[in-house]
């Protein structure tokens, strides 16, 4: 039953995001900054979900919930890479909407193809370097014999709890990078949408106000779900986070959010 449920969720996520990537590439009318960021977000969500879900499905089917040490570190790297990338892409999409609504006459000059390409390149470099840093810091740790991960994937925080060596540097870098990668992007997204809403309220058009509020509301609901679970789980951890409750919260941003994004942002 669980295998069928998670398989349906994964296929929905995979096909929905893949469809967006293909459509954006095929339709020349969609070669705009917004859809450029959207296609990259879809690709990121597709890979982000695959990193955890494929291994989860394999474990459920084989009834052997195990992963190798090298496989665990590999999963951590790609999980952080595509997770971080999604954060930055959500910020870029929020900024793109802010410029389009608040500065429509200057939109083409501000959101140029060169700027968008440079932003994507910077995002990929930053996320790759951060993911590699956390993975290498985890690789230097030594572990005890009873290596049981209390989660459905190799979560970095859970892995640190199994270490026999000192994890102070790892935890310090996680919290520092967490503020840079998670908190600051979330604040920028909220500011962008707040300015959008403020700008629209100045225009006496009921249709425009309703359209923007419905769009911003759906986007912010997914953003809040994604960032809320991450901040609650990692930046404000409690003793029982990495149990059934923690796994349920992790499931929300690793499985549910990537599945909802294609419907919320585009379809």
Buried (B, 14 or more C-beta within 10 A) or exposed (E): EEEEEBBEBBEBBBEBBBBBBEBBEEEEEBEBBBBBBBBBBBBBBBBBBBBBBEBBBEBBEEEEEEBEEEEBBBBBBBBBBBBBBBBBBBBBBBBBBBBBBBEEEEBEEEBEEEEBEEBBEEBBEBBBEBBEEBBEBBEEBEEEEEEEBBBBBBBBBBBBEBBEEEBEEBBEBBEEBBEEBBBEBBEBBBEBBEBBBEBBEEEEEEEEBEEBBEBBEBBBEBBEBBBBBBBBBBBEEEEEBBEEEBBEBBBBBBBBBBBBBBEBBBE
